[in-house]
Structures are given as structure tokens and as C-alpha cells.
């Protein structure tokens, strides 16, 4: 493979992207820093089509990144390949308002091949290529210039190794007839809604016990305020206020600004500084959330309470058995919250009741909940047994889609 020197020139980058645009796929990786900023600070982009590879310096003076961004977000003819690409995709969304598409994530592909739910890049390389990577450069300061040879070699290796692994994974997926399983997941990951930062929805990511409309109204207002403060200062939101403190203030609002000094997680300076004053204004002006805004309460099993939890536990046992039989990561088949909802009577809007997931797992899960499937111990081994249908199904599962053969 032809490894180019670090690209710091607009003309060189444009020529590279022109060549890569003719390839069927391009491997993409980034190096970034976000310890001290709200938005990730892009420091390096690595690209390869399996024949050539290069690292691009986005911090180079006057470099025009448009050809690269157009290749990644506008060229539908080139498949973009990442490993655990969520944060990489977030970076390109922040730069363009769009996400790379179509895309393929090797970490998710590994789930379909029974290689763990979140296999790391180093483990993936060792598993497929038998190579143990030097991780010494992983935590270096990628924003500092100049980058040394060790850093560049480490960074470029991320895409050169993946360029070898991807065709091997693709072949195995096709041989196992599991390629189309990934279509839905890849589309979900590349959905721009996953990366759009809406301050008015930030509260939904904060855990709080109360479901009182006034508490959740304060939480919504405070979370939106924190988001805007952090963005304006370009610092991590936790530097403004941690989630636990945010939830505490929402549940137990201080009566005066002086009371902020008593809040765990805030310094005494909040009693008379400007940010403390702005926080108190937010608390005072917050309004209870409406009924329509109230988040869904996690639902238990069909019997409610402890009985419902037992039903959910049985579904999780079924998931464990089925994923082991199929040699696939359980999380690719179903998420825990979906099982809780199924146990609680939900029959619409669940991924496990549509498409390939219904065929492979959802059908049995539904039968278990509705009494047509049971567990039994036969010869010292746990078996699933089917009885006569006791009732008509409460759901008519959507007809499995016929996914396009993307892989």
C-alpha cells in the first residue's frame, strides 16, 4: 500500500480525494481532543481505499477541507468505513451539518459475527490479523505540532489495518447471510438526528428520580441553560455543572442565590457570581412540563411490579440462549429497554417485532410473553418448549422488509 506523507496542502488533498472518489469504499478514522472543549477538536483525519493511505492535517494553515468533506458526506457512490465511528461521525456533522453516508461500522459488523458487543480496535486487529498494536501513541496530544513519525505511523495504521480487515469481514458476513442484518443499524448510526444538539432536549439525557412536572420543568430549563453556557464558552458541559448536581438543583431548588453555596458540586463562589445569578433566573422562570412532554415511564411486565420484572428477566434469558445459539452479540438482536417494554404490553414501535429481528428472536419473545413458549429442564439442560396456542397473538408483526443488498 502506498503511504503518503502528511497532507498539509489544499492541492494535495484535492488530488487525493479525487482518486478516492473513484474507489468503492474508503476507510476513515480521526484523531481529536475533547477533554477541554464542548465540541471535539479535530486534529487529524486518516483515509485509505486499500491501495493508498494518507493522514490529513486539518490544522494546517489555509488548508481547504471541502473536497474531503464532500467525499465523506455527499458522495453516495463510496462506502465510508469506520470502527466505532460515532464520535468520528459527530465531528463531520459538526463541520457540515451532514453525516457520512452510506457507511459501514466494523464494530457493529463484529457483533453480527459473534465477536463481542463493543470489540475495541486493537482487539479487532489482533483477532483478524494476529497483530498486537503499539498503543503508546494513543493518548498523546494530537493538537500539538509538529506531529512526530511515531504518532503518524500509529494514526495511519488505523486505516491500513482496517483496509485489510473489511474485505475479510464482508466475505464472512455474506457467507453467513448476515449482511442485510446490518442495513438498519448503519442507517440508524448515520441518522443526523443522533448528532443534532438541541438544548431543549438535553434534559432527556439526565437521570432524575422524580416525575413531578415542576421538577422536570426545572430540569429541562437548567439542562438547556447549561448546554448554551458550555457551547458559548466551548468547555465540557460537566465543567459548568455535573448531571448529579443539575438533577439535585431541579429537585431541590435553592430559594436564594446564597443557598447555591450549600449545593453539593458547586463552589462557594456561586453565591455571588454572575453564573450563579443566571442559574437562579433560570430556576425562577422555569415552567412545569406539559403532559405531552412527560417521558414514558419504563414499563414493567404484563403482571406489573415484581411479576412484570420476572417476565422481563425471562425474556433476557431467552435472548441469552438465542444469541449464544446464533453466535451473535445479544445487543444486536435486542436492547434491554425493548424487552422491558415487550414484557409491559407494548406491541408497536419495537425493532424486535419487525424485519429480521422478528424472524430470529422477536417471534419467540412474543410467544414467551403470551404463553406459547416456556422453559423446561430436560436431562439437566434448559430447553424451550412450545404448547398449544392459548390465545390469538395481540400483534400482527410487520411484514419483514426486503432490505437492499447493500453489503
C-alpha positions as CSV (number, residue, x, y, z in Angstrom):
1,X,0.0,0.0,0.0
2,X,1.2,3.5,-0.9
3,X,1.5,5.6,2.3
4,X,1.7,9.3,1.6
5,X,3.5,11.9,3.7
6,X,1.3,14.1,6.0
7,X,-1.0,16.2,3.7
8,X,-0.9,19.9,4.7
9,X,-1.7,21.4,1.2
10,X,-5.1,22.0,-0.3
11,X,-4.0,20.9,-3.8
12,X,-2.6,17.6,-2.5
13,X,-5.8,17.0,-0.6
14,X,-8.0,17.7,-3.6
15,X,-6.0,15.3,-5.7
16,X,-6.2,12.5,-3.0
17,X,-10.0,13.0,-2.7
18,X,-10.4,12.9,-6.5
19,X,-8.7,9.5,-6.6
20,X,-10.6,8.2,-3.5
21,X,-13.9,9.2,-5.1
22,X,-13.3,6.5,-7.7
23,X,-12.9,3.8,-5.1
24,X,-15.8,1.5,-4.0
25,X,-15.0,2.3,-0.3
26,X,-12.8,4.5,1.8
27,X,-11.6,3.7,5.4
28,X,-12.0,6.7,7.7
29,X,-10.5,7.5,11.1
30,X,-9.9,10.6,13.1
31,X,-7.7,11.8,16.0
32,X,-9.3,14.5,18.1
33,X,-9.2,16.1,21.6
34,X,-12.2,17.0,23.6
35,X,-11.1,17.0,27.2
36,X,-11.2,20.7,27.5
37,X,-13.8,21.7,24.8
38,X,-17.5,21.4,24.2
39,X,-17.0,20.4,20.6
40,X,-14.3,17.8,19.7
41,X,-11.2,19.5,18.3
42,X,-10.3,17.7,15.1
43,X,-6.6,17.1,14.9
44,X,-6.1,14.5,12.1
45,X,-8.0,12.6,9.5
46,X,-6.8,9.3,8.1
47,X,-8.1,7.9,4.8
48,X,-7.4,4.8,2.8
49,X,-9.0,2.9,-0.1
50,X,-6.8,-0.2,0.4
51,X,-4.4,0.9,-2.3
52,X,-3.1,4.2,-0.8
53,X,-3.4,5.8,2.6
54,X,-2.8,9.3,4.0
55,X,-3.2,11.4,7.0
56,X,-4.6,14.9,6.6
57,X,-3.7,17.8,8.9
58,X,-6.9,19.8,9.4
59,X,-4.9,22.3,11.4
60,X,-2.5,23.1,8.5
61,X,-2.6,26.8,7.6
62,X,-5.1,27.7,5.0
63,X,-5.9,24.1,4.1
64,X,-9.3,23.7,2.3
65,X,-11.1,20.6,3.7
66,X,-14.1,20.9,1.3
67,X,-13.0,18.1,-1.1
68,X,-12.6,15.7,1.8
69,X,-15.9,16.7,3.4
70,X,-17.7,16.5,0.1
71,X,-16.3,13.0,-0.4
72,X,-17.4,11.8,3.0
73,X,-20.9,13.5,3.2
74,X,-22.1,14.0,-0.4
75,X,-20.6,11.1,-2.4
76,X,-23.2,8.3,-2.3
77,X,-21.1,6.0,-4.6
78,X,-18.4,5.5,-2.0
79,X,-19.0,3.4,1.1
80,X,-17.4,5.0,4.2
81,X,-16.0,2.5,6.7
82,X,-15.4,3.3,10.4
83,X,-14.7,1.4,13.5
84,X,-16.9,2.5,16.4
85,X,-17.5,5.6,14.3
86,X,-20.0,7.5,16.4
87,X,-17.6,10.3,17.6
88,X,-16.0,10.5,14.1
89,X,-19.4,11.0,12.5
90,X,-20.2,13.6,15.1
91,X,-17.2,15.6,14.0
92,X,-18.2,15.6,10.4
93,X,-21.7,16.5,11.3
94,X,-20.4,19.5,13.3
95,X,-18.4,20.6,10.3
96,X,-21.1,20.1,7.6
97,X,-24.5,19.5,9.2
98,X,-24.5,16.2,7.4
99,X,-23.2,12.7,8.2
100,X,-21.1,10.2,6.1
101,X,-23.4,8.0,4.0
102,X,-23.5,5.2,3.1
103,X,-21.4,3.8,5.9
104,X,-20.3,0.6,7.5
105,X,-19.1,0.2,11.1
106,X,-16.8,-2.8,11.7
107,X,-17.6,-2.8,15.4
108,X,-21.2,-3.4,14.6
109,X,-20.3,-5.9,12.0
110,X,-18.3,-7.8,14.6
111,X,-21.5,-8.0,16.7
112,X,-23.1,-9.9,13.8
113,X,-20.2,-12.2,13.7
114,X,-20.3,-13.1,17.4
115,X,-17.1,-11.1,18.3
116,X,-18.5,-9.2,21.2
117,X,-20.8,-6.2,21.7
118,X,-18.1,-3.5,21.7
119,X,-14.9,-5.0,20.5
120,X,-12.1,-2.4,20.5
121,X,-10.0,-1.7,17.5
122,X,-6.8,-3.2,18.9
123,X,-8.6,-6.5,19.8
124,X,-10.2,-6.5,16.3
125,X,-6.8,-6.2,14.6
126,X,-5.3,-9.0,16.8
127,X,-8.3,-11.2,16.1
128,X,-8.3,-10.8,12.3
129,X,-4.7,-10.1,11.5
130,X,-2.8,-11.5,14.5
131,X,-1.1,-8.2,15.1
132,X,-0.6,-6.7,18.5
133,X,-0.7,-2.9,18.2
134,X,1.6,-0.5,20.0
135,X,-0.8,1.7,22.0
136,X,1.9,4.1,23.2
137,X,0.8,7.0,21.0
138,X,-2.9,6.6,21.7
139,X,-3.1,9.2,24.4
140,X,-0.6,11.8,23.0
141,X,-1.6,15.4,22.5
142,X,-2.8,15.3,18.9
143,X,-3.3,19.1,18.8
144,X,0.4,19.8,19.3
145,X,2.5,20.5,16.2
146,X,4.7,19.2,14.7
147,X,3.4,15.6,14.9
148,X,6.2,13.1,15.1
149,X,6.7,10.0,13.0
150,X,5.6,7.6,15.7
151,X,2.3,9.5,16.0
152,X,1.7,9.5,12.2
153,X,2.6,5.8,11.9
154,X,0.2,4.9,14.6
155,X,-2.6,7.0,13.1
156,X,-2.2,5.8,9.6
157,X,-2.0,2.1,10.7
158,X,-5.6,2.5,11.9
159,X,-6.9,2.7,8.4
160,X,-4.3,0.4,6.7
161,X,-5.2,-2.4,9.0
162,X,-8.9,-1.8,8.6
163,X,-8.5,-1.8,4.9
164,X,-7.3,-5.4,5.2
165,X,-10.0,-6.5,7.7
166,X,-13.0,-5.0,5.9
167,X,-13.0,-7.4,2.9
168,X,-12.5,-10.3,5.2
169,X,-15.4,-9.3,7.4
170,X,-17.6,-8.7,4.3
171,X,-16.8,-12.1,2.9
172,X,-17.7,-13.8,6.2
173,X,-21.0,-11.8,6.5
174,X,-22.0,-12.8,3.0
175,X,-21.1,-16.4,3.7
176,X,-23.3,-16.4,6.8
177,X,-26.1,-14.5,5.0
178,X,-26.0,-11.7,7.6
179,X,-25.0,-8.7,5.5
180,X,-28.6,-7.3,5.3
181,X,-28.9,-7.5,9.1
182,X,-26.6,-4.5,9.3
183,X,-28.5,-2.2,7.0
184,X,-30.9,-0.9,9.7
185,X,-28.1,-0.4,12.2
186,X,-25.9,1.5,9.7
187,X,-28.8,3.8,8.8
188,X,-29.6,4.4,12.4
189,X,-26.0,5.4,13.2
190,X,-25.8,7.8,10.2
191,X,-29.1,9.5,11.1
192,X,-28.4,13.2,11.5
193,X,-30.9,13.3,14.4
194,X,-28.4,11.4,16.5
195,X,-25.9,14.2,16.3
196,X,-28.1,17.3,16.3
197,X,-27.5,19.2,19.5
198,X,-30.9,20.6,20.7
199,X,-30.6,22.3,24.1
200,X,-34.3,21.8,24.6
201,X,-33.8,18.1,24.6
202,X,-30.7,17.9,26.7
203,X,-32.7,17.2,29.9
204,X,-33.7,13.8,28.5
205,X,-30.1,12.6,29.0
206,X,-30.1,13.5,32.7
207,X,-31.3,10.8,35.1
208,X,-33.7,12.0,37.8
209,X,-36.0,10.0,40.1
210,X,-38.9,12.5,40.3
211,X,-41.7,12.6,37.7
212,X,-43.3,15.7,39.1
213,X,-44.0,18.2,36.2
214,X,-42.4,21.1,38.1
215,X,-39.2,19.2,38.8
216,X,-38.9,18.0,35.2
217,X,-39.7,21.6,34.0
218,X,-36.8,22.9,36.1
219,X,-34.6,20.1,34.8
220,X,-35.5,20.9,31.2
221,X,-34.7,24.6,31.7
222,X,-31.5,24.0,33.6
223,X,-30.2,21.5,31.1
224,X,-30.8,23.8,28.2
225,X,-29.2,26.7,30.1
226,X,-26.1,24.5,30.8
227,X,-25.9,23.4,27.2
228,X,-25.8,27.0,26.0
229,X,-23.3,28.1,28.6
230,X,-21.0,25.3,27.7
231,X,-21.3,25.9,24.0
232,X,-20.7,29.6,24.4
233,X,-17.6,29.0,26.5
234,X,-16.6,25.9,24.4
235,X,-16.0,23.9,27.5
236,X,-17.4,20.4,28.5
237,X,-20.9,20.7,30.0
238,X,-19.6,19.0,33.1
239,X,-17.4,21.9,33.8
240,X,-20.5,24.1,34.2
241,X,-22.3,21.6,36.3
242,X,-22.4,17.8,36.6
243,X,-25.5,15.8,35.9
244,X,-26.0,14.8,39.5
245,X,-25.8,18.5,40.6
246,X,-28.2,19.5,37.9
247,X,-30.7,16.9,39.0
248,X,-30.3,17.9,42.6
249,X,-31.0,21.6,41.9
250,X,-34.0,20.7,39.8
251,X,-35.5,18.5,42.6
252,X,-34.5,20.8,45.5
253,X,-34.3,24.4,44.1
254,X,-32.4,26.9,46.2
255,X,-34.6,29.8,47.5
256,X,-31.8,32.4,47.2
257,X,-28.5,32.6,45.3
258,X,-26.7,32.4,48.6
259,X,-28.1,28.9,49.0
260,X,-26.1,27.8,46.0
261,X,-23.0,27.6,48.2
262,X,-24.7,24.7,50.0
263,X,-25.3,22.7,46.9
264,X,-23.0,19.7,46.6
265,X,-20.9,20.0,43.5
266,X,-21.0,23.9,43.4
267,X,-18.3,26.1,44.8
268,X,-18.9,28.8,47.3
269,X,-18.3,31.4,44.6
270,X,-21.7,30.6,43.1
271,X,-23.4,32.5,45.9
272,X,-22.5,35.9,44.4
273,X,-21.0,35.3,40.9
274,X,-22.7,36.0,37.5
275,X,-23.2,32.4,36.5
276,X,-25.0,31.8,39.8
277,X,-27.2,34.7,39.1
278,X,-28.1,33.4,35.7
279,X,-28.9,29.9,37.2
280,X,-31.3,31.5,39.7
281,X,-33.0,33.3,36.9
282,X,-33.5,30.0,35.0
283,X,-34.9,28.4,38.1
284,X,-37.3,31.3,38.7
285,X,-38.6,31.4,35.1
286,X,-38.9,27.6,34.6
287,X,-42.4,26.1,34.0
288,X,-43.7,22.6,34.6
289,X,-43.5,20.4,31.6
290,X,-46.8,19.6,29.8
291,X,-48.4,16.1,29.7
292,X,-47.2,15.7,26.1
293,X,-43.6,16.3,27.2
294,X,-43.7,13.7,30.0
295,X,-41.3,11.0,29.1
296,X,-42.6,7.4,29.0
297,X,-42.3,5.6,32.3
298,X,-40.3,2.4,31.9
299,X,-43.0,-0.3,31.8
300,X,-42.8,-3.5,33.7
301,X,-44.1,-6.9,32.8
302,X,-47.6,-7.9,31.9
303,X,-48.4,-8.5,35.5
304,X,-46.9,-5.3,36.7
305,X,-44.5,-4.8,39.6
306,X,-42.3,-7.8,40.6
307,X,-44.3,-10.1,38.3
308,X,-43.5,-7.8,35.3
309,X,-39.8,-7.8,36.2
310,X,-39.8,-11.6,36.2
311,X,-41.3,-11.6,32.7
312,X,-38.6,-9.3,31.6
313,X,-35.9,-11.5,33.2
314,X,-37.3,-14.5,31.3
315,X,-37.0,-12.5,28.0
316,X,-33.4,-11.7,28.8
317,X,-32.7,-15.4,29.5
318,X,-34.3,-16.2,26.1
319,X,-32.1,-13.5,24.5
320,X,-29.0,-15.0,26.1
321,X,-29.9,-18.5,24.8
322,X,-30.8,-17.4,21.3
323,X,-27.7,-15.1,20.9
324,X,-25.5,-18.0,22.0
325,X,-27.1,-20.4,19.6
326,X,-26.7,-17.9,16.7
327,X,-23.2,-16.8,17.8
328,X,-24.2,-13.1,17.7
329,X,-23.9,-10.3,20.2
330,X,-27.2,-10.0,22.2
331,X,-27.4,-6.3,21.8
332,X,-27.6,-6.6,18.0
333,X,-30.8,-8.7,18.5
334,X,-32.5,-6.7,21.2
335,X,-31.9,-3.9,23.7
336,X,-32.9,-4.3,27.4
337,X,-35.4,-1.5,27.3
338,X,-37.2,-3.2,24.3
339,X,-37.5,-6.4,26.4
340,X,-39.0,-4.4,29.3
341,X,-41.5,-2.7,27.0
342,X,-42.5,-6.0,25.4
343,X,-43.0,-7.5,28.9
344,X,-45.1,-4.5,29.7
345,X,-47.5,-5.0,26.9
346,X,-46.0,-2.7,24.2
347,X,-46.6,-4.2,20.7
348,X,-45.8,-1.3,18.4
349,X,-42.6,0.6,17.6
350,X,-40.3,-2.2,18.7
351,X,-37.5,-3.2,16.4
352,X,-37.7,-6.8,17.6
353,X,-41.2,-7.1,16.2
354,X,-40.1,-6.2,12.6
355,X,-37.8,-7.5,9.9
356,X,-35.0,-10.0,10.6
357,X,-35.1,-9.4,14.3
358,X,-38.7,-10.7,14.4
359,X,-37.7,-13.8,12.5
360,X,-34.6,-14.5,14.6
361,X,-35.8,-13.6,18.0
362,X,-38.9,-11.4,18.3
363,X,-41.3,-14.2,17.3
364,X,-40.1,-16.4,20.1
365,X,-40.0,-13.5,22.6
366,X,-43.7,-12.7,21.8
367,X,-44.6,-16.4,22.2
368,X,-42.9,-16.4,25.6
369,X,-44.8,-13.4,26.8
370,X,-48.1,-14.7,25.6
371,X,-47.8,-18.2,26.9
372,X,-47.0,-20.2,23.8
373,X,-43.4,-20.8,24.7
374,X,-41.9,-22.0,28.0
375,X,-38.7,-23.1,29.6
376,X,-38.2,-26.6,30.8
377,X,-35.3,-28.6,32.2
378,X,-34.8,-31.8,30.2
379,X,-32.0,-34.2,31.0
380,X,-30.3,-31.5,33.1
381,X,-30.4,-29.0,30.2
382,X,-32.5,-25.9,29.8
383,X,-34.9,-26.3,26.8
384,X,-37.6,-24.2,25.2
385,X,-40.9,-26.0,24.7
386,X,-44.0,-24.9,22.8
387,X,-47.5,-25.6,23.9
388,X,-50.8,-25.2,22.1
389,X,-51.6,-21.6,21.3
390,X,-53.7,-20.3,24.1
391,X,-54.8,-17.1,22.5
392,X,-54.5,-15.2,19.3
393,X,-51.5,-13.0,19.1
394,X,-52.1,-9.4,20.3
395,X,-49.9,-8.2,17.4
396,X,-49.6,-8.8,13.8
397,X,-45.9,-8.3,13.2
398,X,-45.0,-6.1,10.4
399,X,-44.0,-8.0,7.3
400,X,-40.2,-8.3,7.3
401,X,-38.7,-5.8,4.9
402,X,-36.7,-6.8,1.9
403,X,-33.5,-4.8,2.6
404,X,-31.4,-3.7,-0.4
405,X,-28.4,-5.8,-0.7
406,X,-26.0,-3.1,0.5
407,X,-23.2,-5.4,1.6
